[in-house]
Amino acid sequence: MINVEPSCKRSFDGAVTLEYPLSQLTPRPPEELNELAVTALRFAKAGSRVIVVGLGEDDDRPCFLANALLVALKGQALLQCSLSRAQEQTLNWYVRLKELIGLEQLHALFGVGKAYEFGSGLEHASTVANVSLDLAQAVSRGTLTHRDLKSLYVAGLLHDIGRFISERGHEEIGVRMLMAHEDALPGDIDADLVSFCIRHHRRHTNPENDPAVKSLGENGLILAAVVRLADAFTNVYEKEDYWGVYLSEDGITVVARRVNKERFESKGKLLEKITGVKVTLRQPG
């Protein structure tokens, strides 16, 4: 039994109870949901029933969490219920991650990041990784390979792990730390691309002068610029409303609320320079 509400004392005879507190209308990152799903599926495969409980029919949390488990099991959310946009966004991201990364590889990546508290916390790391994928898919118009997207996600999720050691120069520290965990990384990623994106997610670096550009080309520059822009966000699960990325004749539009506009515009300059496409932050509604 998975209980999302600490005040709920409901129990079932013989049931193993896992406390998993959730705030109403507010999701947890898909990477954390995957950790819960991996545990739940082990019980399910052993023949046990998995039950999610909350405060009643009007509680959105059990339905959200049950849908996350269905994504892990079936590949899609199947239960119809009233969810917040943030919850829906998280489930959509989880569907994409299951297809792109897979449950077990996502679990392994989570273990690497958790060892270093993801540098700035899971919420920020997950935000950067998943917004990076949104940006890249919009900018590329579907031309990126599975390997490109997988490498981009790994870079986004682990871009800040160097901060566990030091804020100063954490991009270079992070690259060295990542190389120490090669065995836990997916074998089909481009390690040079991952390192390049981590190395240049900060504004003071100049990826165009990096010797790695000779092999990575414009594609590498664009993906590094994407991670840099996504890093303008702090935490879309609790602190910022995020409604997605859209590409039109006017350029790239990111729809979000409560984002630091000055930081966003500054970190978006590299992507504008490389692609020649205007990047705009727009309020929802």
N, C-alpha and C positions, 0 to 999 in steps of 0.2 A: 504494500500500500504506500502510495506517495501522497503526502499531506502538504498542501500548499499554504495552509493557514494554521499558525501556531496555536491559536485559541481553540481550534477544532480538536476535540478529544475523542472523535469517533475511532473505533477500532474493530477489527475482525478477529475472531478466534484463530490463533495460529499464524496470523499474518505478520510478516516482517515490515515494520513501519519505517519509512524514510522521510524525514522532515525536509521539505524543500520550500522554504518561505518565498512567496512572490507577492509583489505589490500589484493591486488591481490595475489593469490596462497597461502595465509596464512589463515588457518582456525581459528575459535574460539573453545574452549573446548566444547565437546558434552553436558556437563551439562548446559552451557550457551545457547547453541542452543535449548535445551529442554525448557528453560524458554521462549524463543521466540516462540517456537512451541505451548506451552500451551496457550499463548495469542492468537496466530493466529487461533488455533483450536476453540477457543471460538467464534471468529468472524465467522468462517466457519460453526459451528453448528447453528449459528443464521441466516444462509442463505446468508451471505456475501461472496463475492469473495476475495481471498487473492492474491495480485499481488506483485512480487518481481522485482524491477527495478534497472538498473545500467547504464553503459555507452554504451551498445550496444551488438551486437552478439558476439564480441570477448572478452567480459568481463566474466571471469570465475565465478565471485562472485554470480550473481543471480542464476546460475545453481546449484552451490554448496549449496546455502541457500535453494533453492526450493527442492533439494534432501533431505536436512535435514528435511524439513517439510513433505515430502513424507514418510520418515522413521517414523516420529511420527504418521502419518495417516495410512500408509499402511504396515509399518514394514520393508520396504526396499527402497533403492534409485532406481528410475526408469528412470530418465532422462539421456540420453547419452550425455556427454560433456567432454571437455578436462580439467582435474583437476590435481592438483599437488599431489604428493604422500602423503603429509601431509593432504590434504583435503580428499583424499580417506581413509586414515587411520582413520581420525576423524569420517567419516561417518560409517565405519565398527565398530568402537567403539560404536557409537550411536545405531546401530542396536543391538549390544550385550547388551547394557544397557537397551534398551527398553524391551528386553526379560527377562533380569535378574532382573531388578529393577522395571520397569514400569514408565510411565510418571509422575503420581501423587506422587509416593514415591520418585522419583528422584527430583521432585520439592520440596518436604518437606526436603530432605537432603540438597539441595542447600540452603534453608532458614536457616538451622542450621549453615552451614559453612559460609555463607555470613554475619551472625551476628558478626562473629569474623574475617572477611576478610580472611577466610581459613588459618589464621596464617601467611602464606607466599604468599598469593595470590591464586586465583583460578587456574591459569595456572600450578603452581607447584603441587597443590593438585590433580588436574585432571590427570596430568602426572603420579604421583605416583600411583594413584588408578588404572588407566587403564594399565599402564605397569605392575603393580602387577598382574593383571588378566592374562596378556599375559604370564608372567613368571610362574605363578601357573599352568596354563593350559598346558604349555610345560613340566614342571617338573613332574606333576602328571600323564601325559598320559591319561587324561580324568577320573581319579578316584575320583576327588573332587565332593562333593555334591553341589546342588544348594545353600544350606544354607552356606556351606563353602565359596563359591565364593561370595555370597552376603555379608557375614560378612567381607571378605577380602576387598571388594570394599569400604564398609563403613569405615573400618579402614584406608585405603589408602587416601580416600577423606578428612577425618577429623583428620589425624595423627598430624597435626601441629597447631590445633586451640589453644593449650596452649600458643603458642608464642604471642597471642594477649595480654596475661597478662605478660609473662616474657619469655625470651629466656632460662634462667637458669631453668633447671628442667621442661621444657615445656611438656615433655612426661607424667609426673605424673599429672601436672596441667590439661593437655588435657583429661586424663582419668576421672578426677573428673568433668570437665566441661561437658563431654559427658553424664555422668550419670544424669546430670540435664536436659537433653533433651530426656530422654527415650521415652516420648510420641510421639516425632517426628520421631523416628527411626523405621524402619520396624520391625514388631513384630516377624518375623520368622528368625531373625538373632541370632547368638550366642554372647551374650553380653560379656561373659568372653573371647572369642576368639578375639573380637574387641579390648577390653581393653589390652589384652596381646600383640597384634600386635602394638598398639600405644605405649605401655610402652617400647617396645624393638626395635623401629625403629632406635634408635641412637646406635652408635658404642660402647659407654662406658658401656652399660648395658650387663648383662649376663643372657639370658633367660633360659639357662639350669639350673640355680640355683633358678629359680622362683618356688615357691610352686605350682603355677598353672599348671606346666608341668604334675603333677600327674594326673590331669583330662583331660588336653588337649592333652597330648602325643606328639609323633613325628610329627603328623599332625600340631599341633599348632606351634611347633618349625619351621617347614618348612615355614608356612605361615608368621610367624614373620620375618624370614630371607628373604622372598620374598619382604616384604614391606621395609625392611632395604636396600636391593639392589636397588629397584626401586627409593628410596630416593636419589640415586646417581645422578639422572637426575634433571635438573632444570626446563626446560620448552620446551617440544618437539614441541610446536606450533609456537615458534619464535626463540629459541636459539640453539636447537639441532635437527639434522636430525635423525629420528628414523625409522628403517625399520623392526623391529620385533624381535622375539625370536624364536630360533630353537633348537631342541634337536636332537642330533645325537650320534653316537658311541664315538665321541670325547668329548661329554659333552654338556653343555648349551652355545649356542652362541647368544650374543646380538649384532645386527647389528645397529650401530649408529655412527654418526659423531659429533665432537665438544663436546663430553662428557669428564669431568674431569677424566682421566684414573686412577690417583692415588686414587681418592675418590671411583671410581667404584670398583677397585680391593680390597680396604680396606673393603668396605661395602659388598662385595661378599664373604668374607671369611667365614662368618657364614653359608651361604647356602652350600658352598663347604664342610664344616666340617660335617654338619648334613646329607647331601645326599651322600657325597663321590664322587660327580660329579664336574668336572672342569667347572668353569665359565669363558668365554672368551668374550672380547669386540673386535669386528671386524668392520673395516671401510667398508662402502658400496662400491660396485663395484669390 
